[in-house]
Amino acid sequence: MSASFLSTGRGKLILLLLCGVAFLDLVDASIVNVALPSIRKDLDFDTQGLQWVPSGYLLTYGGFMLLGGRAADLFGRRRVLVAGTTVFGVASLAGGFANTAGLLVGARLVQGVGAALMMPAALSLLTTTFKEGSDRTKAFGAWGAVAGLASAVGVLAGGLLTDGPGWRWVMFVNPPVCVLILAGAYRMFEPEDKRVSLKGLDLFGAFLATAGMLLLVFALVKAPDQGWGSSRTVLELAAAGVLLVVFVVNERFTGDPLLPLSIFRIRGLAAADVTQLVSVAGFISMFFFLTLYMQNVLGYSPIRTGLAYLPVTGAVGIGAGMAPKLVAKVGTRPVVVVGSVIASTGIFLLSRLKVDGGFVSGLLPGMVVMAIGLGFVFVAITTAANAGVPHHQAGLAAALLNASQQVGGALGLAIFSAVSTARVNHRLAHGATPPAAFTSGLSRALFACAVAVMCGAVIALRTRNVHSEAEAEGLAEVEKLVAVG
């Protein structure tokens, strides 16, 4: 048995660095949410413009993810990680100094591009660095734990910073972390021999994929305001669908595809990515609606809202800490399914909101149950989605998983916000007070989130049950021999 690289000091530092990249990118999707009222007042945003502070980041993050993953495979993972981190850090600094609404939204759009380069490069570096079975299981466990913690910590950090030094610090905290990541990347990873050349990059496919994903996420973000049945929403979704269909056809016949369709022959990979998409639709939306409930119904300040998520961070850590051991014993599939059922139960408990509800009796039990399940799901699904992926496609597999997360988040917020709004309007039309109607709308949306996470459990039944990466690679080799025979 080969020695464990993760047990060495260098191995631990590399894992810490890569998990830091994941944490930074994912936390920035939620850290601004608590700060939005302060941002609106300071920069004189209108209601429609304000939504682009969080949505602009998700738009380019999801839209450029596939391109970022393929670029990491073709041009070198360290090189793409460094480029993305630099873009992210500079955009964060610009956002912190922004004195107009347009500049802040522009900075968030560029931040998303940087994150789309960083994230798949970091996950593919993790996949290719930790090759031994137990090392990889533990590394994926740490990555999944960080992914699960990020949303809760983002709200916590956003509240502390907004009520402390001010909302601009939700942007200013990023550049120092980016400097540390850049220093670590140059110290921990050797420079690649690959030359920077557009040869081998499917430029037409890159255009189709990026344009299609950008338009899809844009349509999902705007749908609650425009209306799902409006001609504009229908046209945007249809155009996105056409672009993505043409992209798939292009990938089928081009010599050097951006997305080699052969990657979907890895059994269970597509199911793992769809599970991620559906589950994240429920999880991300749940954090959004809970934050609205605490601030707008219970009257919590930004800092109190952030502190309310402290138990969530602890419970996610417990679930994520247990998950790798469970994966080694029973495999990824049971852990994802059971974790989804636990998390769905917790979100269902949270859906029983009251106008005069309390934290300890009303929110805390559901938050803890949900968070333990969340830790299970993120660790196991990360392992399942990367199991058996060839070295040269690690960046692509990472991009697919993370694109599923970003599209899932946008899709969930669009659909469940519409569910909430419809319920609020119905209750107001029947004489309910505004607080009662708003609470009822949030309750209905949270119930829909619970259903989405439970659907993730059903889809997860189609994923491959992997106990270790070594087992996944062995099964892949057997399938190849059978196919040849």
Rosetta blueprint (number, residue, H / E / L):
1 M L
2 S L
3 A L
4 S L
5 F L
6 L L
7 S L
8 T L
9 G H
10 R H
11 G H
12 K H
13 L H
14 I H
15 L H
16 L H
17 L H
18 L H
19 C H
20 G H
21 V H
22 A H
23 F H
24 L H
25 D H
26 L H
27 V H
28 D L
29 A L
30 S L
31 I L
32 V L
33 N L
34 V L
35 A L
36 L H
37 P H
38 S H
39 I H
40 R H
41 K H
42 D H
43 L H
44 D L
45 F L
46 D L
47 T H
48 Q H
49 G H
50 L H
51 Q L
52 W H
53 V H
54 P H
55 S H
56 G H
57 Y H
58 L H
59 L H
60 T H
61 Y H
62 G H
63 G H
64 F L
65 M H
66 L H
67 L H
68 G H
69 G H
70 R H
71 A H
72 A H
73 D H
74 L H
75 F H
76 G L
77 R H
78 R H
79 R H
80 V H
81 L H
82 V H
83 A H
84 G H
85 T H
86 T H
87 V H
88 F H
89 G H
90 V H
91 A H
92 S H
93 L H
94 A H
95 G H
96 G H
97 F H
98 A L
99 N L
100 T L
101 A H
102 G H
103 L H
104 L H
105 V H
106 G H
107 A H
108 R H
109 L H
110 V H
111 Q H
112 G H
113 V H
114 G H
115 A H
116 A H
117 L H
118 M H
119 M H
120 P H
121 A H
122 A H
123 L H
124 S H
125 L H
126 L H
127 T H
128 T H
129 T H
130 F L
131 K L
132 E L
133 G H
134 S H
135 D H
136 R H
137 T H
138 K H
139 A H
140 F H
141 G H
142 A H
143 W H
144 G H
145 A H
146 V H
147 A H
148 G H
149 L H
150 A H
151 S H
152 A H
153 V H
154 G H
155 V H
156 L H
157 A H
158 G H
159 G H
160 L H
161 L H
162 T H
163 D H
164 G L
165 P L
166 G L
167 W L
168 R L
169 W H
170 V H
171 M H
172 F H
173 V L
174 N H
175 P H
176 P H
177 V H
178 C H
179 V H
180 L H
181 I H
182 L H
183 A H
184 G H
185 A H
186 Y H
187 R H
188 M H
189 F L
190 E L
191 P L
192 E L
193 D L
194 K L
195 R L
196 V L
197 S L
198 L L
199 K L
200 G L
201 L L
202 D L
203 L H
204 F H
205 G H
206 A H
207 F H
208 L H
209 A H
210 T H
211 A H
212 G H
213 M H
214 L H
215 L H
216 L H
217 V H
218 F H
219 A H
220 L H
221 V H
222 K H
223 A H
224 P H
225 D H
226 Q H
227 G L
228 W L
229 G L
230 S L
231 S H
232 R H
233 T H
234 V H
235 L H
236 E H
237 L H
238 A H
239 A H
240 A H
241 G H
242 V H
243 L H
244 L H
245 V H
246 V H
247 F H
248 V H
249 V H
250 N H
251 E H
252 R H
253 F H
254 T L
255 G L
256 D L
257 P L
258 L L
259 L L
260 P L
261 L H
262 S H
263 I H
264 F H
265 R H
266 I L
267 R L
268 G L
269 L H
270 A H
271 A H
272 A H
273 D H
274 V H
275 T H
276 Q H
277 L H
278 V H
279 S H
280 V H
281 A H
282 G H
283 F H
284 I H
285 S H
286 M H
287 F H
288 F H
289 F H
290 L H
291 T H
292 L H
293 Y H
294 M H
295 Q H
296 N H
297 V H
298 L L
299 G L
300 Y L
301 S L
302 P H
303 I H
304 R H
305 T H
306 G H
307 L H
308 A H
309 Y L
310 L H
311 P H
312 V H
313 T H
314 G H
315 A H
316 V H
317 G H
318 I H
319 G H
320 A H
321 G H
322 M H
323 A H
324 P H
325 K H
326 L H
327 V H
328 A H
329 K H
330 V H
331 G L
332 T H
333 R H
334 P H
335 V H
336 V H
337 V H
338 V H
339 G H
340 S H
341 V H
342 I H
343 A H
344 S H
345 T H
346 G H
347 I H
348 F H
349 L H
350 L H
351 S L
352 R L
353 L L
354 K L
355 V L
356 D L
357 G L
358 G L
359 F H
360 V H
361 S H
362 G H
363 L H
364 L H
365 P H
366 G H
367 M H
368 V H
369 V H
370 M H
371 A H
372 I H
373 G H
374 L H
375 G H
376 F H
377 V H
378 F H
379 V H
380 A H
381 I H
382 T H
383 T H
384 A H
385 A H
386 N H
387 A L
388 G L
389 V L
390 P L
391 H H
392 H H
393 Q H
394 A H
395 G H
396 L H
397 A H
398 A H
399 A H
400 L H
401 L H
402 N H
403 A H
404 S H
405 Q H
406 Q H
407 V H
408 G H
409 G H
410 A H
411 L H
412 G H
413 L H
414 A H
415 I H
416 F H
417 S H
418 A H
419 V H
420 S H
421 T H
422 A H
423 R H
424 V H
425 N H
426 H H
427 R H
428 L H
429 A H
430 H L
431 G L
432 A L
433 T L
434 P H
435 P H
436 A H
437 A H
438 F H
439 T H
440 S H
441 G H
442 L H
443 S H
444 R H
445 A H
446 L H
447 F H
448 A H
449 C H
450 A H
451 V H
452 A H
453 V H
454 M H
455 C H
456 G H
457 A H
458 V H
459 I H
460 A H
461 L L
462 R L
463 T L
464 R L
465 N L
466 V L
467 H L
468 S L
469 E H
470 A H
471 E H
472 A H
473 E H
474 G H
475 L H
476 A H
477 E H
478 V H
479 E H
480 K H
481 L H
482 V H
483 A H
484 V H
485 G L
